[in-house]
Amino acid sequence: MGGGGQQTEPGEPASGKAKGVYTWEEVQSHCSRNDQWLVVDRKVYNITQWAKRHPGGSRVIGHYAGEDATEAFTAFHPDLKFVQKFLKPLLIGELAATEPSQDRDKNAALVQDFETLRDQVEKNGLFRAQPLFFFLHLSHIILIEALGWLIVSMWGTGWILTLLCSVLLATAQSQAGWLQHDFGHLSVFKKSSWNHLVHKFVIGHLKGASANWWNHRHFQHHAKPNIFTKDPDINMLNVFVLGQTQPVEAMGPPLLIPVYFYMQIMKTMISRRDWVDLAWSLSYYFRFFSCYIPLYGVFGSLALMFFVRFLESHWFVWVTQMNHIPMDIDHEKHRDWLTMQLQSTCNIEQSFFNDWFSGHLNFQIEHHLFPTMPRHNYHLVAQQVRALCEKHGIPYRVKTLWRGFADIVTSLKSSGDLWLDAYLHK
């Protein structure tokens, strides 16, 4: 306890008790699974028990235990006044007046400049969505999917027409993946509840997956991108090693166990008794098989579905990983928000095709810095972000689409060579 304030017991709410004054050293000592404190705007909160009820999952908030979570808190919550009421009962004190606002070695000037940029962006209305954009995007997904079914239902199920149908369905699935991403990040409607509702429809009924499962995994990635044990997107030791550090530290060969993606989602929904997401997901399979079993039979429609998944998964992986795998992948280094995001991601050149093909995730830097910003506004803030990076000497990387794809292969080869050398000479 710092400054003579009273310290609450770990895991207990602070309501009704005197508030303490703490040092960063004391806050950082509360970072275990059963004892978690964090700081938001110099206020110290005990989130140990409440983390289990956190709507985004206990892990994403737990990743900031013992740290300053101000920037992440601001980035993830579009209505800060609303979520503040959940923090109030958890308040146990504040930082001592002699303590800096930033923990560890974070650059206070950079943090302040980024906060100023965010305030300016918000005043310019770049967090307001254009509903017509997302309506048209949803409409073109439904149109493409309907066209795929009409082709084989009207002109037959020959190999060429089936292949064309598969490509159309995979395109619809990929574009639906980008659209559910928008609603999952609360970037379309002002009310979070509306975003959550449409998110369940898009990812559940149009893709056959779970909204809650996606949220709990994806926000961990945004909170701590490319950080071992915290970003689930890089915890792939059962399949392959990533970056420059993991290959050297990995013990033994990868297990090369295939991951049955949608089977895991179903298992997660059932184990958590997430019946709403399960119902939405099952509605997709009911609709798909109702449309295609009369044309292909049971086994034929199953084969069609898996082939579409095969095409879509390649699209998804190449687009999402071209921004991350070639970047810095390492253990937690407790960087400020802008530095952490810029060192773990990069952009792909803008064009109409690149925007559509990647769901505007070619602006991955802007998306990571402002995860609740509607994607059609990324290009409007990109120059300001680049200028801020140049001011503070932070690399702002932009590549061609093909360079991004090639860098995935180059990075994996480099990681594989490091692992082989370490494994053979350990």
NORQUI-V885575 format. One record per pair of residues at least 4 apart in sequence whose C-alpha atoms are under 7 Angstrom apart, sorted by the first residue. I is the first residue (numbers start at 0). GAP is how many residues later the second one is. Records with the same first field share a line. If there is no record, write none. Layout:
BEGIN
I = GAP  GAP
END
This chain:
BEGIN
0 = 4  5  6  19  20  21  25
1 = 19  20  21
2 = 18  19  93
3 = 17
4 = 14  15  16
5 = 12  13  14
6 = 13
7 = 4  6  84
9 = 25
10 = 24  35  37  38
12 = 33  76  77
13 = 75  76  77  78
14 = 74
18 = 73  74
19 = 72  73  74
20 = 72  73  74  75
21 = 4  5  72  73  74
22 = 4  72  73  76
23 = 4  79
24 = 4
26 = 10  11  39
27 = 38  39
28 = 37
29 = 5  6  7  35  36
30 = 4  5  6  34  35
31 = 4
33 = 14
34 = 13
35 = 10  11  12  29  30
36 = 7  8  9  10  11  28  29
37 = 6  7  8  26  27  28  29  30  31
38 = 4  5  6  28  29  30  31
39 = 4  28  29  30
40 = 29
41 = 52  53  59
42 = 50  51  52
43 = 47  48  49  50  51
44 = 45  46  47
45 = 44  45  46
46 = 4  43
49 = 4
50 = 7  10  11
51 = 5  6
53 = 4
55 = 4  159  160
56 = 159
57 = 4
58 = 4
59 = 159  160  163
62 = 167
63 = 5
66 = 36
67 = 34  35
68 = 4
69 = 4
70 = 4  266
71 = 4  151
72 = 4
74 = 295  296
75 = 295  296
77 = 294
78 = 4
79 = 4
82 = 4
83 = 4
86 = 4
94 = 4
101 = 4  6
105 = 229  230
106 = 4
107 = 4
108 = 4
109 = 4
110 = 4  225
111 = 4
112 = 4
113 = 4
114 = 4
115 = 4
116 = 4
117 = 4
118 = 4
119 = 4
120 = 4  5
121 = 4  5
125 = 247  251
126 = 246  247
127 = 246
128 = 58  59  245
130 = 4
131 = 4
132 = 4
133 = 4
134 = 4
135 = 4
136 = 4
137 = 4
138 = 4
139 = 4
140 = 4  31  34  35
141 = 4
142 = 4
143 = 4  24  28
144 = 4  23  24  27
145 = 4
146 = 4
147 = 4  17  20  21
148 = 4  16
149 = 4
150 = 4  10  14
151 = 4  5  9  10  13
156 = 4  5
157 = 4
158 = 4
159 = 4
160 = 4
161 = 4
162 = 4
163 = 4
164 = 4
165 = 4  142
166 = 4
167 = 4
168 = 4  139
169 = 4  138  139  141  142
170 = 4
171 = 4
172 = 4  34  139
173 = 4  138  142
174 = 4  184
175 = 4  26  30
176 = 4
177 = 4  181
178 = 4
179 = 4  19  22  23
180 = 4
181 = 4  5  6
182 = 4  5  12  13  15  16
183 = 11  12  15  31
184 = 186  187
185 = 6  9  186
186 = 185  186  187
187 = 7  186
188 = 5  6
190 = 4
191 = 4
192 = 4
193 = 4
194 = 4
195 = 4
196 = 4
197 = 4
198 = 4  12
199 = 4  11  77  80
200 = 4  5  79
201 = 4  5
202 = 4  5  6  7  8
203 = 4  5  6  7  73  76  77  80
204 = 75  76  78  79
205 = 78
206 = 77
207 = 73  74  76  77
208 = 56  72
209 = 4  55  67  68  71
210 = 4  66
211 = 4
212 = 4
213 = 4
214 = 4
215 = 4
216 = 4  15
217 = 4
218 = 4
219 = 4  10  11  12
220 = 4  10  11  12
221 = 146
223 = 6  7
224 = 6  116  119
225 = 5  8  102  103  104  118
226 = 4  102  103  104  105
227 = 6  7  102  103
228 = 6
230 = 4
235 = 4  5
236 = 4  17
237 = 16  17  18  19
238 = 15  16  17  18
239 = 14
240 = 5  6  174  175
241 = 4  5  170  173
242 = 85  86  172
243 = 171
244 = 4  85
245 = 4
246 = 168  169  171  172
247 = 170  171  174
251 = 171
259 = 4
260 = 4
261 = 4
262 = 4
263 = 4
264 = 4
265 = 4
266 = 4
267 = 4
268 = 4  5  9
269 = 4
273 = 4
274 = 4
275 = 4
276 = 4
277 = 4
278 = 4
279 = 4
281 = 4
282 = 4
283 = 4
284 = 4
285 = 4
286 = 4
287 = 4
288 = 4  12
291 = 4  9
292 = 4  5  8
295 = 4  5
296 = 4
297 = 4
298 = 4
299 = 4
300 = 4
301 = 4
302 = 4
303 = 4
304 = 4
305 = 4
306 = 4
307 = 4
308 = 4
309 = 4
310 = 4
311 = 4
312 = 4
313 = 4
314 = 4
315 = 4
316 = 4
317 = 4  87
318 = 39
320 = 4
321 = 4  82  83  86
322 = 22  23  24  41
323 = 20  21
324 = 83  86
325 = 81  82  85
326 = 16  17  18
327 = 15  16
328 = 15
334 = 4  5
335 = 4
336 = 4
337 = 4  31
338 = 4
339 = 4
340 = 4  24  27  28
341 = 4  23  54
344 = 19  20
345 = 18  19  51  52
346 = 15  16  17  18  50  51  52
347 = 14  15  50  51  52  53
348 = 13  49  50  51  52
349 = 4  5  12
350 = 4
351 = 4
352 = 4
353 = 4  8
354 = 4  5  7
355 = 4
357 = 4
359 = 15
362 = 4  15
363 = 4
364 = 4
365 = 4  12  16
366 = 4
376 = 4
377 = 4
380 = 4
381 = 4
382 = 4
383 = 4
384 = 4
385 = 4  10
386 = 4
387 = 4
388 = 4  5  6  7
389 = 4
398 = 4  5
399 = 4
400 = 4
401 = 4
402 = 4
403 = 4
405 = 4
406 = 4
407 = 4
408 = 4
409 = 4
410 = 4
411 = 4
412 = 4
413 = 4
414 = 4
415 = 4
416 = 4
417 = 4
418 = 4
419 = 4
420 = 4
421 = 4
END
